[in-house]
Amino acid sequence: MGGLTWTDEKGNWDVNGLDWRELGDLRPKVYGALCKLKDMETIADKLNGEDDEALEALRAMRRMGRRGGQG
């Protein structure tokens, strides 16, 4: 899926068009929001998988929304 974020095989991640050094300079709330976006994009990618995997991905996305921005 062509999202706004990417993750490599080592788990490092970044936002398209943003230098990784700039990511560390962001305010904590902005960094947290981008991290949540990355997690949600990862979950959305799983929705294209098997039925059980897609159902668990939907449950995880629902849990993220209930945290009210708390990471």
C-alpha positions as CSV (number, residue, x, y, z in Angstrom):
1,M,0.0,0.0,0.0
2,G,1.4,3.4,-0.9
3,G,1.0,5.2,2.4
4,L,2.6,8.3,3.9
5,T,5.0,6.3,6.0
6,W,7.4,3.5,5.4
7,T,9.2,0.9,7.6
8,D,12.3,-1.1,6.7
9,E,13.1,-4.7,7.6
10,K,14.8,-3.6,10.8
11,G,11.8,-1.7,12.1
12,N,13.1,1.8,11.3
13,W,10.4,4.1,10.0
14,D,10.0,7.6,8.5
15,V,7.5,9.8,6.8
16,N,7.8,10.2,3.0
17,G,9.4,13.5,2.2
18,L,10.8,14.0,5.7
19,D,14.4,13.5,6.5
20,W,14.8,11.1,9.4
21,R,16.7,13.8,11.4
22,E,13.7,16.1,11.1
23,L,11.5,13.4,12.5
24,G,13.4,13.5,15.8
25,D,13.1,17.3,16.0
26,L,9.3,17.3,16.0
27,R,7.3,18.1,19.0
28,P,6.3,15.0,21.0
29,K,2.6,15.2,20.1
30,V,3.4,15.5,16.4
31,Y,5.8,12.6,16.6
32,G,3.2,10.6,18.4
33,A,0.6,11.3,15.8
34,L,2.9,10.3,13.0
35,C,3.8,7.1,14.9
36,K,0.1,6.3,15.2
37,L,-0.4,7.0,11.5
38,K,2.4,4.6,10.8
39,D,0.7,1.9,13.0
40,M,-2.6,2.5,11.3
41,E,-1.1,2.2,7.8
42,T,0.5,-1.1,8.9
43,I,-2.8,-2.4,10.1
44,A,-4.6,-1.3,6.9
45,D,-2.0,-3.2,4.9
46,K,-3.0,-6.4,6.8
47,L,-6.7,-5.9,5.9
48,N,-5.8,-7.3,2.5
49,G,-4.7,-10.6,4.1
50,E,-6.6,-13.6,5.3
51,D,-10.0,-13.2,7.0
52,D,-8.7,-13.9,10.5
53,E,-5.8,-11.5,10.1
54,A,-8.0,-8.8,8.6
55,L,-10.5,-9.2,11.6
56,E,-7.7,-8.8,14.1
57,A,-6.4,-5.8,12.2
58,L,-9.8,-4.1,12.4
59,R,-9.9,-4.9,16.2
60,A,-6.5,-3.3,16.6
61,M,-7.5,-0.2,14.7
62,R,-10.7,0.1,16.9
63,R,-8.5,-0.1,20.0
64,M,-6.3,2.6,18.7
65,G,-9.2,4.9,18.1
66,R,-10.5,4.4,21.7
67,R,-7.3,5.6,23.3
68,G,-8.2,9.1,22.3
69,G,-4.7,10.1,21.1
70,Q,-2.9,8.4,23.9
71,G,-0.4,6.6,21.7
